[in-house]
Amino acid sequence: MLDYVEINQDIPIMMCHGTMDPMISMAKAVQTRKELMRLGYQASWHEYPMMHAVCPEEIDDVRAWLLEVL
């Protein structure tokens, strides 16, 4: 029987993170991505020179990613 990890491994994941984020450290974000990859997920990674926010470049990247995966 498949477990939830195997069932969900084909779900696209996009991770975006600000390099100056004071709320979620870059180390924690990278650790999370590594754990996802260890579990067999493929996570698209994008980082931006910003704090805990959204920037126009991120919006463009999210749009492009959504157009690719949908």
C-alpha positions in Angstrom: 0.0 0.0 0.0 1.3 3.5 -0.9 1.8 5.9 1.9 1.0 9.6 1.7 4.5 10.6 0.6 4.5 8.3 -2.4 1.0 9.3 -3.3 1.8 13.0 -3.3 5.3 13.0 -4.8 4.0 14.2 -8.2 2.4 17.4 -6.7 4.4 20.4 -7.9 6.0 22.5 -5.2 7.4 26.0 -5.5 9.4 27.5 -2.7 10.1 31.2 -2.5 12.1 32.9 0.2 13.6 36.3 1.0 17.3 36.3 1.7 16.7 38.9 4.5 13.6 37.3 6.0 13.6 38.0 9.8 10.6 35.7 10.4 11.8 32.5 8.8 15.5 32.1 8.5 17.2 31.2 5.3 18.7 28.2 7.1 15.2 26.9 8.1 13.8 27.4 4.5 16.8 25.5 3.1 16.4 22.8 5.7 12.7 22.4 4.7 13.6 22.1 1.0 16.3 19.5 1.8 13.8 17.5 3.9 11.2 17.6 1.0 13.9 16.4 -1.4 14.9 13.6 1.0 11.3 12.4 1.0 11.4 12.3 -2.8 9.6 15.6 -3.7 10.9 17.9 -6.3 10.7 21.5 -5.1 11.4 24.5 -7.3 13.5 26.9 -5.3 13.6 30.7 -5.8 15.1 33.3 -3.5 14.9 37.1 -3.6 16.8 40.0 -2.0 13.9 40.9 0.3 12.5 40.5 3.8 9.3 38.6 4.6 7.4 40.1 1.7 6.4 39.7 -1.9 8.3 41.4 -4.8 7.4 41.9 -8.5 10.0 39.3 -9.5 8.5 36.7 -7.3 5.0 37.3 -8.7 6.5 36.9 -12.2 8.2 33.7 -11.2 5.0 32.3 -9.6 3.0 33.2 -12.7 5.6 31.4 -15.0 5.6 28.4 -12.7 1.8 28.1 -12.6 1.6 28.4 -16.4 4.2 25.6 -16.6 2.5 23.2 -14.1 -1.1 23.8 -14.9 
